[in-house]
């Protein structure tokens, strides 16, 4: 029951208009202009404007029907808030704490938006990041199989067994501890060398098509036996295709930098 009530509450806060649609049938029609007063409490125009702004941002067109739905929704919320206050729920410690956290979240989001707006990431910055990314990806991508084990001697034995004609896919299923590839016979599919940790990537780049590592490759994960099945030129998506992803990443880094700077200047005490 608690879960159901919580779901209903979330739906209301999210702006669900289903309840509003029912209320429209029973509530007297109001003029488009003028204030909306619920039990003596005026719903501020700023609240109406904010909900309309959020809906417009999601791509919903502004229509008379939407305007009315927004009003009905805010009336419903005000009625429910007044009922909650009448029961003293706004004085409940847990509720008060949640309201305070919601206020903090709004202020933090506003700060982040202000920071990004004050220091916009330029297309030139994004182009530079793209070129660095493209360079780091290398010129080729590789189709690889591997078998991962904990002990070097086990990896050496697997290499010896393969040298005697052992089946790589079968040995991978039996011996590998990599859950993401063992059931596929050790197949890691196509990918650039940048996908892998450096010792693994260096080994792959140095290999030729069809080649098997002659010695185990050690990484933090264990010891790898690698086979390079194929190589082909890497096609990196054009800048315009990745531009907005780089912008989002740059903005995230900008926000992280702000947090680190502010935290470094803050005086934090535990009393």
N, C-alpha and C positions, 0 to 999 in steps of 0.2 A: 504493500500500500504506500509506504514511504517513497519508493521509487516512482510510482505512478504520479503522486502529488508533485514530486520534484520535476518530472517530465512536463507536467501541465504548467508549472511555474516558469520553467525555462522557455516553453513555447510562447507564453504571454510576454515575457521580457524580450524575446527575440522579435516581437512585432507580428505575431500571428493574428490575422484579421477574422478568423472564423467566428469568434465570439462577437466581434463587432458586427458581423453580418446579421447575426440573430438579433442583436440589440437594435439594429436599424428598423426592424419590423415593428418593434414595440415602443421605441422611443419617439417622441414627437419630433418632427422635422425641424431643423434649425436653419436660420438664414445663413447664407454663405459668409456674410460679413458679421463683425461683432465678436464680443468676447464669449468664451464658453465658461460657464460657472457651474460647478458641481457641488451641491450642498454648501454653497457659500464660498467655495474655494475656486479661484480663477485659474484656469489652465493657461500658462504664459504662452504668448505667441512664439517665443524662442524655442519652446519644446516642439511646437508644431513644425516650425521651420527646420529644426534639426532632424526630425523624422523624415520630412520630405527630402532633405538633403541626402540622407543615408539611402533612401529608396532610389533617388535619381542616380546616385553613385553606382548602384547595382544594375543600372540600365533600364529601370522601370519608368515608362513615360508618365509625365504629369498630366493627369486627366481629372475631370470633375469627380469621377467615381473614386479615384485614388485619394483625392483631397478629403472626400467624405469618409472614406475608410480610415484615414489617418485620424480624423477627429473622433470617430467612434472608438477607435482603439485607445486613444488617449483618455477618453471618457471612462472606458472600462478600467484602465489602469488606475485612474484617480479614485474610482469607486472602490477598487480592491485595496488600494493603499490606505484609504480612509478606514476601511473595515479592519485592516491589519493594525493600524494605529489605535483604533477603538479597543482592540483586544490587548493592547500594550505590547505588541510584538516588536515595535521599534525600540523598546526599552530592553529587550532580551539581549544579553551579552554576546551571544553567538551571532545574532542578526546584526547587531551594531558593529561587530568586528568585520563581518562580511561587507557591510555598507562602506566601512572605512577603507577596506582593501579595494573595493570597486572604485572609490574616489581616487585612490592612489594610482590604480591602473590607468584611469582616464588622464591624470596629470602626467604620468610617465609617457604615455603615448603622445600627448601633446608636445612634451619636451623633445621626443625623438623626431616628430614631424617638423618642429621648429629648427632643430639642428640640421636636418637634411635640406630644408628649404634655405637656410642661411649659408650652407656650404654645398651647393649643388655639384654633383659629379658631372664633369664635362664629357662630351663625346670623344675628345682627344685623349682623356684619361682612360676611357673605356677601350679605345682603339689600341692604346699602349698595352693595356692588360691583355687584350685579345692576342696581340702579337707575341707576348711572352708566353701565354698559354699555348698558342699554336706551336711555338718553338719547343716547349717542354714536352709536347705530345710525340715529337719525332716524326719521321717520314713514313714509317711503316706501321702496320698492325699485324698481330701474330695469332695464329690458331695453335693453342697449346694444350697439352695434357700433362698432368703431374700426379705424382704419388707422394704423399706427405707422411713421414714417420717420425718418431721421437728419437731414435738412435741412429747414429751414423753407420754402424755396422749393419743394421737392418737395411738401410738405403743401399749400401754397397752390395748386399746380397741380392736385392731386387735388380740392381744394374747387371749383376752377373747372370741372374735368371733370364733377364731380357736378352742378354747377349747369346744365350743358348736357345733362343727362339720362344721365350715365354710371351704370353699374351698380355699386352699392357693393360687393356681394359679389365681383364679378369683379375690381374694382380692389384689394380687400383681398387676394385670392389672388395677384395679380400684384405688388403694391407693398409690402404690410405686412411688417415684419420681426419681428412677434410670432408665434412658432411655436405658441403655445397657441390662437390664434384665427384666423390667416390662412386655414387650410384650411376653416374654417367660415364664411368670408365676413366675418371680423371679429367674429363673434358672441361676446359675453362672457356671455350668458345673464342671468338675473335675479340681482340682488344689491343690497345697500344701498350708499349712497355711501361708507360707512365702509370698504368693501372696497378703495377706491382711494386713491392718494396725493392729497394735498390739492389741487393745481392741477386735477387730473382731476376729483376729486369736486366741487369748487366749480363747475366748468363744467357738469357733469351736473345738479346741483341747480338751476342757473339756467335750464336748458333746458325747453322745452315738448315734449310728445309729438309725435313726427314731425319735430322740428327737427334741423338739421345745424349744426355749429359754423361760424360765419362766418369765423373765423380759427383758425390752428393753436393747439393747447394744448400748451405746453412743460412737460415734466417731466424728471426725471433720466434717463428712458429714451429721450427723443427728442421728436419732435413728433407730436401725435395729431390725427387728424380723427375727430370723434365724431358719431354719430347716435343720438338717443334714440328707440327704437322704441315703448316703452310705459312706463307708470307705474302702480303699484298700492300700496295701503296695505301696510306691512310688518307681518307677524305675528311678533313675537318670542316664542319659547317661554316658557312660564310658569316662574316661579322654581324650583319644585320639580323641573322637568325639567333645569334647568341647575345646580342647587345643588351636586351633587357635583363637577362640572367646575370650578366656582368654588373649591370647597374644595381640590381638587388644585392649582389654580393658586396659591392663597394659600399653601399649604404649600411649594410650589416656591420662591415668592418669599421665604418665611421662611427656607428653607435657604440660598438665595443670599445673603441678608443675613448669616446666620451665617458663611458662608464668607468674605465680604468683611471682616467684623469681625475674625475670627480671623487672616486673612491680613494685615490692617493692623497687628495687634499683634505678628506674628511677626518674628523677626530672621532674615533670609534672607541667607546668605553663599555665595559661590562661591569655593572655594579651589583 
